[in-house]
């Protein structure tokens, strides 16, 4: 039920899925870094990318 509701609210296009997957790759490749700037910078950029994609900004 919840999945159906989310699909109606946030329809996924191929572009949205590409951005989400690239954000996941960014986090996966930067999160284990010893430098905090790279580690948290990757997380922040990925979250901002996914949020702007889902909200349509």
ZIPE-V985013 format. One record per residue. N is the residue number from 1. RES is the residue in three letters. SS is DSSP state (h for helix, s for strand, l for the rest). Layout:
{{N;RES;SS} {N;RES;SS}}
This chain:
{{1;UNK;l} {2;UNK;h} {3;UNK;h} {4;UNK;h} {5;UNK;h} {6;UNK;h} {7;UNK;h} {8;UNK;h} {9;UNK;h} {10;UNK;l} {11;UNK;l} {12;UNK;l} {13;UNK;l} {14;UNK;h} {15;UNK;h} {16;UNK;h} {17;UNK;h} {18;UNK;h} {19;UNK;h} {20;UNK;h} {21;UNK;h} {22;UNK;h} {23;UNK;h} {24;UNK;h} {25;UNK;h} {26;UNK;h} {27;UNK;h} {28;UNK;h} {29;UNK;h} {30;UNK;h} {31;UNK;l} {32;UNK;l} {33;UNK;l} {34;UNK;l} {35;UNK;l} {36;UNK;h} {37;UNK;h} {38;UNK;h} {39;UNK;h} {40;UNK;h} {41;UNK;h} {42;UNK;h} {43;UNK;h} {44;UNK;h} {45;UNK;h} {46;UNK;h} {47;UNK;h} {48;UNK;h} {49;UNK;h} {50;UNK;h} {51;UNK;h} {52;UNK;h} {53;UNK;h} {54;UNK;h} {55;UNK;h} {56;UNK;l} {57;UNK;l}}
